[in-house]
Amino acid sequence: MKNKIFDFTVCGILLVFVILLITMPDICKTGAVSGILLCGRVIIPSLFPFGVCVMFIINSRAVKLLEYLNPAIRRLTGFSAEVFTLVLLSFTGGYPIGAKLLSNAVKNGVLTANRAGVMLNFCINAGPAFIISAVGSGILGSKKTGVILLCANIAAGILLCFISRRFEKFETSESEKSLDALSPADNFVYSVAEAAGATVKICGFVILFSVISAYMDYYGEKYEILKILALPLEVTNAVSKSSNVYLISFLLGFGGISVWCQALAVCSNVAINYPRFILFRVLHGALSAGITAILLKLFPQALPAFSTSAPRGCFGFYSTAAVGISLFVLGLTFIISLSSRKYADKILEEIF
């Protein structure tokens, strides 16, 4: 009965959305254009190049050299060297990178689906390029404040890691195995293909939720509650409309429904406890905001924590040349990836 009620509710919401798309197409157009610009100016420049680098590192021979330090790393962290590298890169790679790495680890037999599901609770984090450049410099006008937000976000993720390891039953590490490193050429093609596929999916969610946010902003002029409900939808739009550094810190840790969808879209083979996943997102946001408050007291910044003035946008931070170059490189490398017979079918299957 509950499933039927849920299905009817979802269908009702989608029906209303379709009616809005038909009756008010101009708002849809405005939201979609905003989402496309957001992808070109923020998502692709900050995520795609870093994603290629992260995927290349995790499958390179350089990671295999860490196996010599495996006993020390396992004693300090409880992870094998390869899994520890995965966690470290997820903390610095941006929201969906950690989910993508966990999914690949399950697919390759490095992690079990259940253990990857537990690790997903603390392996979704905003990346340094987004927090420092787009949020710190672009929105708040202070790169130092961006650094504080990044440190708070990472510290909150580390705390959640310890909480998970303390209260969750991690499976024994015997399920972990080491994979043979790819050759540099194959690794490059594979890394570009994986990063391009993930970026395309992420941009799709960003554009969709930008359209939804546009409708909520329009009706939010009459119903203020809609402006509040729009905040958890898409983190980039949400932080660009706020100058409250504590709220921004919470939103960066929380991620937003769009980020959740992006992460879940690339880790379908991971066993996820959805109520616990949502709980950890809320905890990440709360811890991040709390740590931000502490750091701002220890390292005061010439920035009001609460401001009534209109927030500055982050969309002018990246130059037109950067947008064009990023789009060109994304398209070029994606075509190169498709030219490889070894990975072409796999890429098309993932995207479509």
Residue, then its C-alpha position, 0 to 999 in steps of 0.5 A: m500500500k505504501n509503495k502504491i501511495f508513493d508511486f501515485t505521489v511521484c506520478g502526480i508531481l511529474l504530471v504537475f511538472v509536465i503541465l508547467l513545462i507546457t504552460m510556462p516554457d519560458i521559465c524552463k528555458t531560463g532554468a535550462v540555460s542557467g544549468i548549461l552555463l553552470c555546467g560550462r563555467v563551474i562543473i566541467p572546468s572544476l570536475f572533468p580535469f580533476g576526475v581524469c587525474v583521479m581515475f588515472i592515479i587510482n589505476s596507475r602503477a604509482v598506487k601499486l608502490l604504496e603496497y610497500l607501505n601497506p602494513a603501516i597504512r593498515r595499522l594507522t587507518g585500518f584500510s589497505a593502501e589501495v582503499f586508503t588511496l581511494v578514500l583520500l582521493s574521494f575527499t579531494g576529488g569532488y562530490p561524485i568522484g568518491a561514489k565513482l571510485l567505490s563503484n569501480a572498486v566493487k566492480n573490480g572486486v577490491l571492495t564488497a558491495n556492503r562495505a562500499g555502501v558503508m564507505l559511501n556515507f563519508c566518501i561524498n565531499a565537495g572538491p577544493a576547486f569548487i569550494i576555494s575557487a567558486v565558493g570562496s573567491g566567487i561568492l564570498g570574495s575571500k579565498k581564505t574563507g574558502v580554505i576554511l570551508l574546505c578544511a571544515n568539509i574534509a574534517a567533517g568527512i574524517l569524523l564521519c569515517f571514524i563514526s562509521r568504523r566505530f558503529e558499523k560492522f566493516e567486513t574483513s579486509e580479506s575481501e580486498k584484492s589488488l588489481d594489476a595496473l593498466s598500461p599508461a596508454d590504456n589507463f589514459v583512455y579508460s580515465v578519460a572515458e570514465a571521467a567524461g561519462a560521469t561528467v555527462k551524467i552530472c551535467g544532466f542532473v544539474i540542468l534538470f534541477s536548475v529547471i526545477s529551481a527556476y520554477m520554485d524561484y518563480y512561485g517563491e515570490k508568492y510562497e516564501i516556503l518554496k525558496i527554503l525548499a529549493l535550497p536542498l535541491e542543487v548545491t551550486n544554485a543554493v550557495s550562489k544565492s546565500s552569503n551566510v557562511y554557516l549555511i553555505s558550509f552546511l550545504l556543502g556538506f549536505g550536498g543536495i538532492s542533485v548531488w545525491c542523484q549524481a552519486l547514486a547514478v554512478c554507483s548502482n552496484v553499491a549496497i546503499n542503506y538509504p535512510r542511513f545515507i540521508l542521515f550521514r548527509v545531514l550529519h556531514g552538513a551539521l559537522s561542517a557548519g560547526i567546524t566552520a564556526i570554530l575555525l572562524k573563531l580561531f582564524p577570524q576573517a574580514l567577512p560578515a558571517f551573516s549578511t543581508s546584502a545580495p550575495r555575489g554570484c560565482f558564475g563570473f569567476y571562470s573566463t569565457a576562454a576557460v569555458g571554451i577550452s574546457l568544452f573543447v577538451l571534454g569533447l575531444t577526449f570523449i571522441i578519443s575515448l570512443s575511438s577505442r574499441k576496447y571501451a566504446d561499447k562500455i561508454l555508450e552503455e553507461i551514457f545511454 
